[in-house]
């Protein structure tokens, strides 16, 4: 059994999708990042960077519990544990890894910043909005070119696609018209139709933020609270 400490964010959904795809049993523990539960000591013991998702595999290497944080590391661990969705031979595996790192180092940070400055900044900052929106659109173009030559980012469906897909749900709020990138749109729709993905997106769906966040939640997420030493 795998305990999953999570919230319905793109990084959280990566792990939900992976677990559904490989069929491992898991238990969800909601960590409400709007109310500051990510700063509680029990969670920090598992995820010292106070970010979701994190997991505890009760049957880790050698049969001992293993705690992991960082969504990319969790995906690699689960792929290795099950032998699924990591590519085949060495060359294919490295292809998966490079596109996974592309998501971790580019898609996540840049899409996240574009989303933040377009939707959460207390006042408009044109330089930041333009910088991150333009970089996000450029990255969509990189993916579109790749997906014009391949059904999936690393050839076959893999953890690289699982990592990237949830970040493209918010394309409009990132300032991107996803439909303008035909290959990305085809890829996105194909993944959306996977039963495991549909099940995963229902995890904590009742917690999805549909309205403007409160001032208290904004301070917890983006203010001084996150910088306090713990």
N, C-alpha and C positions, 0 to 999 in steps of 0.2 A: 504494500500500500504506500502511496506517495501522498504526503500532506503538501498542499499547495496554498501558499500565503499570497493572496492576490487581490486584484481589483479590476474592473472591466475597462482597462486601458489597452492601447496597442501592445505594449510589452506583456501585459497580463494575458491577452488573448493568444499571443504566440504559444505560450505554454499550454493553455487550454486546448488549442488546436492540435498540438503535438501529442498530447496525452490521448485525445480522442482518436487521432489517426493511428497510433500504435496500439491502442487498446489496453493500456495499463490502468489498473484501478487507482483511483485518486479520491481524496477528500478535500473539499474546498474550505479554506478559512479566509473569510473576507477581512481585509485590512482597509478600513475606511480612511483613505488618505486625505479626505476633506476635513475629518475631525481630529487628525493627528495621531491615529493609531500606529502609524509607521515609526513613531518616535518612542513607542513603549519598549521597555528594556527586553522583554521576552522576544519581541520581533527583532530587535537589534542584535541579539545573540545569534540569530540566523542570517540576518541581512545587515551587516554593520554600516552600510551606506544608506540605510533607511529608505530603500526603494523596493517596490514590488516589481516583479514577482520573486519569490524565493520558494524553495522546496526542501522538504526533508524526506528522503527515501528511507523508509524503515528497513528495507532490505537492500542496503548499499553494498559496495565491495566487501567481500569477506563476510557478508551477512550482517554487517554492522550498520547502524543508521548513518546517513551522510546528508549534511546540510549544504545547500548551494544557493548562492545569489547570482545575479546577472543573467538576464534572459538568454543571451547567446550561449553562455556556458551551460545553462540548463538544457538547451536544445541539443548541444553537442553530447552532453552526458546521456540524455535519453536516447539519442540516435545510436550511441555506442552500446548502451545497455541492451537495446532491442535489436541492433543490427539493421535498423530500418532508416530510410530517408536520409542517408549520409553519402550516397554515391557508391559506386561499385569498387573498381580497382583504385589504385593509388591516384592516378591522374583524375578520375572522376571525383574522387573524394576531395582532392585539392580544388577542383572547380567549384564544388559545393562550398568549401571553406572560404574561397575568395569572394563569392557572392554573399555569403553570410556576413563576412567582414564589411562588405560594401554597405549592407544594411546597418550594421552596428555603428560604423564610422561615418556614414553619410545620410542614408535615408532617415534613420531615427532622429539624429541631432538636427538636421536641416529642416525636415518636415515639422518637427516639434517646435523649432524656433519660429518658423513661418506661421504656424498655428497660433503660437503664443502672442506674437506681436500683432497679428491681425485680429485676435479675438480677446486677449486678456490684458494687454498693456493698458494701464490706467489713463494714458494719453497717447495720441498717435505719434509715432516716431518714424518719419518717412524713410530715413536712411536704413534703419533696422528692417522695416517692413519690406522695402525694395530689395535689400541684400538677401534676405532669407527666402523671399518669394522667388526671386530670380534663380537662386541656387537650387531651390526645390524643383522648379520647372526644368532646369538643366538636367537634374538627376532623373526626372521622368523621361527625358529625351535619351539618356544613356540606357535606361531600361527598355525603352521602346525600340531602340536600335538592336539591342541584344535579343529581344523577344521577336523581332522580325526574322531572326535566324534560328530560333529555338522555341519549342513550346513552353519551356520553363527556364528559369534563370540559369540553371546549371544542367540543362539538357532534359533530365527527368525531374519530376516533382520531388522536392527535397526540403530540408530544413531552411534552405535559403529562401524558398518561396513562402514557407510558413512564417518566417521572421518578417518578411517584407509586406505581405498581404495586409495585415491589420493597419499598417500605417497609411495605406492608400484609401481607407474608408473615409478619411477626412479631407479628401482632395479639394473639395470646394472651399472649405475653411482654411486651406493652405494657399488659396489663390490659384488653384490649378483646375482647368477643365480636363478631367481625366479622359473624357471621350475624344478629345483632340489628339490623344496618343492611342491610335487604333490598336497597336499590338499590346500595349499595357491593358487597355480595356478588355480585349479578348481574353487575356491571361487572368485578369481580375474576375471576370464573369465565370470563367471555367472553375476557378478555385471556389468562388462563392457557391457553386452548385454542388460541391462535395458534401455528402451527408455529415462527415466528421466535422467539417468546418461549420456547418449550420448548427450542429449540436453545441459546438464550442462557443459560438457567439451568443448562445442562450445563457451561458454561465454568468451569474450575477447581472443578468440583463435588467432586472428590476432596480439596479443601483445606478444605471447609466444616467449621467447628468443631462437633463433636457432643458433646464432653464439656466439663467445667469447664476453663477455661484455667489454665495453670500460673502460679505466683507470678511467675516471670520474665517471662512474656508480659503479665501484669497490670501489672507495673511499667512495661514498655515502652509499653503502650497508654494507661495512665491515671496513671502515676507521674511522677517527676521527669525521666525521660529525655526526654520530649517538650518540656521547657521549657529544655533546654540550648541555648546559642547555637551556631550552626553557620555 
